[in-house]
Amino acid sequence: MVSHLVNTIRNVVGITGNVISLFLFLSPVPTFVRIWKKGSVEQYSPVPYLATLINCMVWVIYGLPMVHPNSTLVITINGAGTAIELVYLTLFLIFCHDKKKRLKVLLIALVEVVFMALVAALVLTLAHTTERRSMVVGIIAILFNIMMYASPLSVMKLVISTKSVEYMPFFLSLASFANGVAWTTYAFLPFDPFIAVPNGLGTLFSLAQLLLYATYYESTKRIIAARKETKMEVNLSEVVVNGNHDPKKTTRAT
């Protein structure tokens, strides 16, 4: 009876985690809408999307029935996440005007896909029990899951140096925090260290991002307002200069 109740709670938490994870994967949509409108990736970093892509792929392998049975919720959401991250990276490549940066992102993505294919092939052929397969893929999953949650650290450095959160998407940080909490809870019903460790650390990383966002939110508003004011002054000065233009200088002498 107790085990049945725990299993039911685990499924509910897992489904909730899937929904939150989907919001996490979709949270960069406003960022890419902005990129689409501006026609440029500006200072946005591809690191979070590359990190999330390889993280999702390794969890897809972990959730396979021949690796870790009864992990349908893990494999479904991470399969969806893999597809979504590929779309983001495709858009990033389209709107990245720096050829060297574009080539670097493309090469990293290809290396990630090849690496995951090798991991899957080696685990399925060399490890002959689900326990061993789960352990090997689980250790790799921990590393890449931590990398995914820690990937915005480079953006956090930019935030601290510029005192602006303009290029640190709020919804991505919020969704990461909620996702970490949900999957950490899921990992304790029953205890799964391969899910608990990275998501517990991910919760802390995401909380740090939210605190940083709260710290520099007001200064960001002032910076953006000052930028707009400067732009208006420049436009106004151009209008004044054009308005004072002497037409006699442009007419031919008669």
C-alpha distance (Angstrom), angle and dihedral (degrees) to the residues before:
residue distance angle dihedral
M1 . . .
V2 3.81 . .
S3 3.81 92.6 .
H4 3.81 90.2 49.6
L5 3.83 90.2 51.5
V6 3.81 91.4 48.1
N7 3.80 90.6 49.2
T8 3.81 90.8 50.1
I9 3.81 91.7 49.9
R10 3.81 89.5 47.1
N11 3.80 91.4 53.4
V12 3.81 91.8 48.3
V13 3.80 91.5 49.1
G14 3.82 90.0 45.3
I15 3.81 92.6 52.3
T16 3.82 89.3 47.0
G17 3.80 88.0 49.6
N18 3.79 90.1 51.7
V19 3.79 91.7 52.6
I20 3.81 92.0 47.9
S21 3.81 90.7 45.5
L22 3.79 89.4 53.3
F23 3.82 89.4 53.0
L24 3.82 87.2 48.8
F25 3.79 91.7 53.7
L26 3.82 91.7 45.5
S27 3.83 95.8 43.5
P28 3.84 93.7 91.1
V29 3.82 90.6 60.8
P30 3.86 93.1 98.1
T31 3.81 88.2 50.9
F32 3.79 92.2 53.5
V33 3.80 91.5 44.5
R34 3.81 86.8 57.4
I35 3.82 90.6 46.9
W36 3.81 89.5 49.6
K37 3.81 92.8 50.8
K38 3.81 94.3 46.0
G39 3.79 93.2 41.1
S40 3.80 90.9 -134.5
V41 3.82 139.6 82.5
E42 3.84 88.5 -136.8
Q43 3.84 108.9 -174.9
Y44 3.80 96.1 -23.4
S45 3.79 112.9 129.8
P46 3.84 123.7 -130.4
V47 3.83 90.9 -153.7
P48 3.86 97.3 93.5
Y49 3.82 91.4 51.7
L50 3.80 94.4 46.4
A51 3.81 90.4 47.5
T52 3.81 92.6 47.9
L53 3.82 91.6 48.1
I54 3.80 95.5 56.7
N55 3.81 90.5 40.2
C56 3.80 91.3 55.5
M57 3.80 92.7 46.3
V58 3.80 93.7 52.5
W59 3.82 91.3 48.5
V60 3.80 89.6 51.1
I61 3.80 87.6 57.2
Y62 3.83 90.8 45.6
G63 3.80 91.1 52.5
L64 3.81 95.3 52.3
P65 3.85 112.0 118.6
M66 3.81 91.2 -123.6
V67 3.83 90.8 53.4
H68 3.82 106.1 35.8
P69 3.83 114.1 0.8
N70 3.81 122.4 -144.3
S71 3.82 93.9 28.4
T72 3.79 99.8 120.3
L73 3.82 92.8 133.3
V74 3.81 90.3 53.7
I75 3.79 95.5 50.7
T76 3.82 97.2 43.4
I77 3.80 98.0 53.0
N78 3.79 94.2 41.6
G79 3.80 91.2 48.4
A80 3.81 87.9 55.4
G81 3.81 90.0 45.2
T82 3.80 91.8 53.3
A83 3.81 91.3 54.3
I84 3.82 92.9 46.5
E85 3.82 93.8 49.3
L86 3.80 90.5 50.4
V87 3.81 88.7 55.9
Y88 3.83 91.0 50.3
L89 3.80 92.7 49.4
T90 3.81 90.9 48.0
L91 3.82 90.1 53.9
F92 3.81 90.3 45.8
L93 3.81 90.5 54.0
I94 3.81 91.5 48.1
F95 3.81 94.9 51.9
C96 3.81 98.3 36.4
H97 3.81 106.9 103.1
D98 3.81 94.5 -174.9
K99 3.82 104.0 94.2
K100 3.82 94.4 -161.4
K101 3.80 92.2 50.0
R102 3.81 91.5 46.4
L103 3.81 91.9 51.3
K104 3.81 91.0 47.3
V105 3.82 92.5 52.3
L106 3.81 91.5 47.1
L107 3.82 92.8 49.9
I108 3.81 92.7 48.0
A109 3.82 91.0 50.6
L110 3.82 91.4 49.7
V111 3.82 91.6 48.1
E112 3.82 89.6 51.4
V113 3.82 92.5 52.3
V114 3.82 93.0 47.0
F115 3.81 91.5 46.0
M116 3.81 92.9 52.2
A117 3.80 91.2 47.7
L118 3.81 89.6 53.6
V119 3.81 92.1 47.2
A120 3.80 91.5 51.4
A121 3.81 92.7 47.5
L122 3.82 94.8 47.4
V123 3.82 95.4 44.3
L124 3.80 93.9 49.2
T125 3.80 93.9 46.8
L126 3.82 103.3 36.9
A127 3.82 102.5 34.4
H128 3.78 110.7 64.0
T129 3.82 102.4 -172.9
T130 3.79 132.0 57.9
E131 3.82 89.4 -125.7
R132 3.80 92.7 59.3
R133 3.78 93.1 41.5
S134 3.81 90.8 49.7
M135 3.80 91.2 49.8
V136 3.82 95.4 49.6
V137 3.80 96.3 43.7
G138 3.82 90.7 38.9
I139 3.81 92.3 57.8
I140 3.80 90.7 48.8
A141 3.82 89.6 46.5
I142 3.81 91.2 53.3
L143 3.81 90.9 54.3
F144 3.80 95.1 48.6
N145 3.80 94.5 40.8
I146 3.80 90.1 54.9
M147 3.81 88.4 46.7
M148 3.81 90.2 53.3
Y149 3.79 93.1 51.3
A150 3.82 92.0 43.0
S151 3.82 94.9 45.9
P152 3.84 93.6 92.3
L153 3.84 88.9 60.8
S154 3.82 88.4 93.1
V155 3.81 88.6 55.0
M156 3.82 89.9 46.9
K157 3.82 88.5 57.1
L158 3.82 88.9 53.3
V159 3.82 89.7 49.0
I160 3.81 92.7 53.0
S161 3.82 93.6 46.4
T162 3.83 95.0 46.7
K163 3.85 97.0 31.5
S164 3.80 86.3 -133.9
V165 3.83 131.7 112.9
E166 3.80 92.7 -165.0
Y167 3.80 92.4 116.4
M168 3.82 97.3 38.9
P169 3.84 105.8 83.5
F170 3.81 109.4 -135.0
F171 3.81 96.8 -153.4
L172 3.80 91.4 53.1
S173 3.82 90.5 55.5
L174 3.81 92.9 44.6
A175 3.81 93.2 47.9
S176 3.82 90.3 47.3
F177 3.80 90.3 54.0
A178 3.81 94.0 48.7
N179 3.80 90.5 44.9
G180 3.82 91.8 51.8
V181 3.79 92.4 50.5
A182 3.82 93.3 48.2
W183 3.81 96.5 48.4
T184 3.81 93.2 42.4
T185 3.80 87.9 56.2
Y186 3.82 90.6 46.3
A187 3.82 90.3 52.1
F188 3.81 91.5 61.3
L189 3.84 94.4 56.8
P190 3.04 86.3 93.5
F191 3.79 107.0 -10.0
D192 3.82 114.5 -95.3
P193 3.84 110.1 176.0
F194 3.81 92.7 -167.0
I195 3.81 90.2 62.6
A196 3.82 98.3 31.6
V197 3.83 99.9 53.2
P198 3.83 100.9 51.7
N199 3.79 94.7 38.2
G200 3.81 92.1 47.8
L201 3.80 90.1 52.8
G202 3.81 89.5 42.4
T203 3.79 89.9 56.7
L204 3.82 89.5 55.9
F205 3.83 93.2 46.9
S206 3.80 91.3 49.7
L207 3.80 92.0 47.2
A208 3.81 88.7 53.9
Q209 3.82 89.7 53.1
L210 3.82 91.9 50.6
L211 3.81 91.2 49.7
L212 3.80 89.6 49.8
Y213 3.80 90.3 49.6
A214 3.81 91.0 52.0
T215 3.80 90.6 48.0
Y216 3.81 96.6 53.2
Y217 3.82 100.9 29.9
E218 3.81 95.2 99.4
S219 3.81 94.3 43.8
T220 3.82 88.6 50.9
K221 3.80 90.7 55.4
R222 3.82 90.1 51.0
I223 3.81 92.2 48.4
I224 3.81 92.7 50.1
A225 3.83 91.7 45.8
A226 3.81 90.9 49.8
R227 3.79 90.6 49.3
K228 3.81 91.7 51.9
E229 3.80 91.3 47.1
T230 3.80 91.4 51.2
K231 3.79 90.6 48.9
M232 3.81 90.9 50.9
E233 3.80 91.1 50.0
V234 3.80 91.1 50.8
N235 3.80 91.6 49.4
L236 3.81 90.8 47.2
S237 3.80 92.5 50.7
E238 3.80 89.6 51.6
V239 3.80 90.1 52.3
V240 3.83 90.9 49.7
V241 3.80 92.3 48.8
N242 3.79 91.9 48.5
G243 3.80 90.7 46.1
N244 3.81 92.3 54.0
H245 3.78 93.1 49.5
D246 3.80 111.0 131.7
P247 3.83 108.1 -126.2
K248 3.84 90.9 -161.0
K249 3.80 89.8 70.2
T250 3.78 90.9 61.2
T251 3.82 97.7 46.5
R252 3.73 121.3 89.3
A253 3.81 117.6 -114.9
T254 3.77 113.5 -105.0
